[in-house]
């Protein structure tokens, strides 16, 4: 039979958004935020042992996180911060040449979000099936074209050089108040081996 156990890993308070990836060795990689300190926390759980890393401390941190594992099971992390009416996206990538699973706490790439818009969802997924994760950012309250609050989804393709500097794909809602991108996820929806965006 199965053996289940539970124990407290963080007394909180923690944010509502979290990311969980389990690698082929059974190690759980958990990314979450601590709302009272503005910290982004990476927790690795391997059986009964776990370690905790503070990746970022930002008083303007918002509850929007993204994480995926690279081919070496090292975390690639995205966080968002909001100052006044604009928000920024921070990417935290692994240290090149390191095989210890450490994560570089210095953001290597920053994306400016839509001005005067509330942040939405961040996703990593290989949408164009080229072997590199792509970054998807939604801003459901964005005003695009002639519409109000129709919403916007930007896709930045990944490559050996990192992410594109400008969105490769921009999707938008087709009417006022559509809030396109308010609910967003990814998966192989048509079973063709290529990730799809929903």
Residue, then its C-alpha position, 0 to 999 in steps of 0.5 A: x500500500x501507499x504511505x502518506x505523510x505530511x509536515x509543515x514546510x513553511x509557517x507562512x503567510x505565503x502567496x496564493x500562486x505557486x509552482x511545482x515540478x517533480x523531476x525524474x529523480x522524484x525531487x519536488x521543486x516548489x516555488x512560492x512567495x512569502x507575502x509578509x516579506x516579499x520573498x521568492x522562495x525555492x523549496x526542494x523536497x527529496x524524501x524526508x530532506x528539504x532545502x530552502x533558498x531565498x531567490x529574491x526579496x522585493x517589497x513590490x513583489x506581486x503574486x505571479x510566479x513561473x518556473x520550469x526545470x531545464x535539462x539538468x533539473x535546474x530551476x528557471x524562474x520568473x517573478x513579477x513586481x509592480x510599482x504604481x501603475x506598471x509592472x516588470x517581469x524578472x527572470x532568474x536563470x541558473x548559473x552557467x557551468x554549475x551542476x550543484x542546482x544553485x540559482x543565480x539571484x541576479x535577474x538576467x532579463x527583465x520584461x516591461x509589462x503593460x502600463x496601468x494594467x494589473x499583472x496576469x499569469x506567467x507560463x513557461x512552455x515549449x509552444x513552438x516545439x524547438x526544444x526551448x521553453x517559451x515565456x507567456x505573459x497575460x494582462x487580462x485588463x489590457x486595452x488593445x486595438x480599439x477595445x477596453x479591457x479586452x486583454x492581451x497575451x504575449x509569447x516570447x520564444x526561447x532560443x540559445x540566445x535566451x528569450x526574444x526581446x519583443x513578443x513573437x506572438x501577441x494575442x488579444x480579446x475581440x471585444x470590450x471586457x473580454x479579459x482575454x488571458x484571465x484563465x490560462x494554462x498549457x498542455x498537449x491538448x490534441x495529443x500531437x506531442x506539441x504543447x498548446x496554450x489554452 
